Amino acid sequence: MLFLSVVSGRNPAYLFGQPVHAAPLIRRLGLEANSTAYMLVESGRATTPEEVIAAIREVGARPLAVGGGLRTPDEVARSVRAGADLVVGTAVEQRPDAAYITEFAAVVHEAVPRPL
């Protein structure tokens, strides 16, 4: 089970409120919880998503998944070069044909400076 924290300044209840209420229930049920953060990064801000990815990668040793709003192979490649280990692109969800997915996979393999 992913124990998800939504990192967003818009609704602090998702950051601390809901996880605090859910933790005792998860423990009582004996579920294994894997802590996961879901960070909302909006375009139009002073910081780019790639800068956020790189900053998280610099301090975190856990696998880093990035997704939501990735619509082009270039956006996917920039995310991987910034430090993403796993990329889920919105465009692939909306257009799941093999040739399109292959194009996205190719840019990931080209962008990866390290073994997957």
Secondary structure, 3 states (H helix, E strand, C coil): CEEEEEECCCCHHHHHHHHHHHHHHHHHHCCCCEEEEEECCCCCCCCCHHHHHHHHHHHCCCCCEEECCCCCHHHHHHHHHHCCCEEECHHHHHCCCHHHHHHHHHHHHHHCCCCC
